[in-house]
Structures are given as structure tokens and as C-alpha cells.
Amino acid sequence: MRDYLIEKLYECSKKPYQKYFKKNEPWNIDKTKLLSYPEDSLGFGLGNFLFKNHFDIQEKLEDHDIIHVLTNTGVSVYEEIGMQYYLFGNGKRSLYLYMVILTVTVFYPKRIKYFLEQFKNGKNALAFHYLDFSKMLLTPIIAIQQTFKI
């Protein structure tokens, strides 16, 4: 029930977040095209992630799925929250991130240790949350992970 509630909160907040807070341009790339990128590339990794999880590209939110790929984070609700902790540790600051951490953490008291580990992992990595990943789609995933200690 709590996962359902959190997912509904996300669905309600996603559209206003895309419209009012995300100022970047949509990538205008098809997920099928991503699978034509070299197999070790970030673009291919993103396409594979989207197909494997039965997702579509979310306009202006493409970076979110890239972070999943780079950090090998799953898509369960608590893993999504953990990824927000990772990004917070990595230096990302946004109203939406604060809102997620402050409102949904209380629903997962048994996951606090995991969330704090994710925060620590993000802190130990070099800051990468701000990169323009749309220009890095041909870059090998491993190169990005090694460069930024992800």
C-alpha cells in the first residue's frame, strides 16, 4: 500500500516538476535508436534500461534514468528514494529532491541504513549529477563510472 501511495504522489508531482522546474530541452531521441549505439556506451545502456523495465523516455527527465544506469540502481520505490539520497550525497540540491527525501523517508524506517549508505556512496563519488549526459551518449559507461568514482 505504501509503495502504491508513493508512486501516486510521484505521478501527481511529475508533470508540474517537468513543466515548472526543469528548464533543459528534451533530448528528442527514440529509445529504439539508443540500442543502435555501441554496446558499452551510455546511450545503449539507457536504451537497454528503458526496454528492460518497460519504460519510455520521459521528456526533460532523461537524466533520471541515466543516473539509474550509472549507479546500477533498481527501480523499486525504496531504491528510487535511495537514488535521491545518492544524489543528495553527490551535491545535488533541488526543491524536488528535498521534498522526496523529507516526505517519503518516514514510510521506510527499515531502509534508513540503505539510504545512508546511498548518501555515503554519492558523497564518495566525484560530483557528476550536473553533467549534460545528452552529449555523453557515445561514451562508455565504465569510463564515466571510473572517472567520477561512481
C-alpha positions as CSV (number, residue, x, y, z in Angstrom):
1,M,0.0,0.0,0.0
2,R,2.8,2.5,0.9
3,D,4.5,1.8,-2.5
4,Y,1.3,2.5,-4.3
5,L,0.8,5.7,-2.4
6,I,4.4,6.9,-3.1
7,E,4.0,6.0,-6.8
8,K,0.8,8.1,-6.9
9,L,2.5,11.0,-5.2
10,Y,5.2,10.8,-7.9
11,E,2.7,10.7,-10.7
12,C,0.9,13.7,-9.4
13,S,4.2,15.7,-9.0
14,K,5.9,14.7,-12.2
15,K,4.1,16.9,-14.6
16,P,4.4,20.1,-12.6
17,Y,8.0,19.3,-12.0
18,Q,8.7,18.8,-15.7
19,K,6.8,22.0,-16.7
20,Y,7.9,24.5,-14.0
21,F,11.2,23.3,-12.7
22,K,13.1,21.5,-15.5
23,K,14.5,24.1,-17.8
24,N,16.5,21.8,-20.0
25,E,15.4,20.9,-23.5
26,P,14.1,17.4,-24.2
27,W,16.6,15.1,-25.8
28,N,14.4,14.2,-28.7
29,I,15.8,10.7,-29.1
30,D,13.9,7.4,-29.6
31,K,14.6,4.6,-27.2
32,T,14.9,2.2,-30.1
33,K,17.7,4.3,-31.6
34,L,19.6,4.1,-28.3
35,L,20.0,0.4,-28.9
36,S,22.0,1.1,-32.1
37,Y,24.7,2.8,-30.0
38,P,27.9,0.9,-29.2
39,E,27.1,-1.8,-26.6
40,D,29.4,-0.3,-23.9
41,S,28.0,3.2,-24.4
42,L,25.8,5.3,-22.1
43,G,23.2,5.6,-24.9
44,F,23.0,1.8,-25.3
45,G,22.9,1.4,-21.5
46,L,20.0,3.8,-21.3
47,G,18.1,2.1,-24.1
48,N,18.6,-1.3,-22.5
49,F,17.5,0.1,-19.1
50,L,14.3,1.5,-20.7
51,F,13.4,-1.7,-22.6
52,K,14.3,-4.0,-19.7
53,N,12.0,-2.0,-17.3
54,H,9.3,-1.3,-19.9
55,F,9.8,2.4,-19.6
56,D,9.6,5.2,-22.2
57,I,11.8,8.3,-22.3
58,Q,10.3,10.9,-20.0
59,E,10.7,14.3,-21.6
60,K,13.1,16.6,-19.7
61,L,13.7,13.8,-17.1
62,E,16.1,11.8,-19.2
63,D,18.9,12.4,-16.7
64,H,17.0,10.5,-14.0
65,D,17.2,7.2,-16.0
66,I,20.9,7.9,-16.8
67,I,21.6,8.0,-13.1
68,H,19.9,4.6,-12.7
69,V,22.3,3.3,-15.4
70,L,25.4,4.8,-14.0
71,T,24.8,3.9,-10.3
72,N,23.2,0.5,-11.1
73,T,20.2,1.5,-9.0
74,G,17.0,-0.6,-9.3
75,V,13.5,0.8,-9.8
76,S,11.6,-0.3,-6.7
77,V,10.2,2.6,-4.7
78,Y,12.8,2.3,-1.9
79,E,15.6,2.1,-4.5
80,E,14.3,5.3,-6.1
81,I,14.4,7.0,-2.7
82,G,17.9,5.6,-2.2
83,M,18.9,7.2,-5.5
84,Q,17.7,10.6,-4.2
85,Y,19.9,10.1,-1.2
86,Y,22.8,9.2,-3.5
87,L,22.2,12.4,-5.5
88,F,22.0,14.4,-2.3
89,G,25.3,13.0,-1.2
90,N,26.7,13.9,-4.6
91,G,25.9,17.5,-4.1
92,K,22.6,17.9,-5.9
93,R,20.3,20.4,-4.3
94,S,16.7,20.9,-5.5
95,L,13.3,21.6,-4.0
96,Y,12.1,18.3,-5.5
97,L,14.9,16.3,-4.0
98,Y,14.3,17.8,-0.6
99,M,10.6,17.1,-1.0
100,V,11.2,13.4,-1.8
101,I,13.7,12.8,1.0
102,L,11.6,14.6,3.6
103,T,8.2,13.2,2.7
104,V,8.8,9.6,1.9
105,T,11.7,8.5,4.1
106,V,9.3,8.1,7.0
107,F,7.5,5.4,5.1
108,Y,10.6,3.2,5.1
109,P,12.2,3.3,8.6
110,K,13.7,-0.2,8.0
111,R,15.6,1.2,4.9
112,I,17.3,4.0,6.7
113,K,20.6,2.1,6.7
114,Y,20.3,1.6,3.0
115,F,19.5,5.3,2.4
116,L,22.5,6.4,4.5
117,E,24.8,4.0,2.5
118,Q,23.5,5.5,-0.7
119,F,24.2,9.0,0.7
120,K,27.7,8.0,1.6
121,N,28.2,6.4,-1.9
122,G,27.1,9.6,-3.5
123,K,29.4,11.7,-1.3
124,N,32.4,9.4,-2.2
125,A,31.8,9.9,-5.9
126,L,33.0,13.0,-7.6
127,A,30.2,15.3,-8.4
128,F,28.5,14.3,-11.7
129,H,24.8,15.0,-11.2
130,Y,25.0,18.2,-13.1
131,L,26.6,16.9,-16.3
132,D,24.9,17.2,-19.7
133,F,24.5,13.5,-20.3
134,S,22.9,14.1,-23.7
135,K,26.4,14.9,-25.0
136,M,27.9,11.7,-23.5
137,L,25.7,9.0,-25.0
138,L,28.6,7.6,-27.0
139,T,30.9,7.5,-24.0
140,P,31.5,4.1,-22.5
141,I,29.6,3.7,-19.2
142,I,32.7,2.3,-17.4
143,A,34.7,5.3,-18.4
144,I,32.2,7.6,-16.8
145,Q,32.0,5.4,-13.7
146,Q,35.7,5.3,-13.3
147,T,36.3,9.0,-13.9
148,F,33.7,10.0,-11.4
149,K,34.3,7.1,-8.9
150,I,30.7,6.0,-9.2
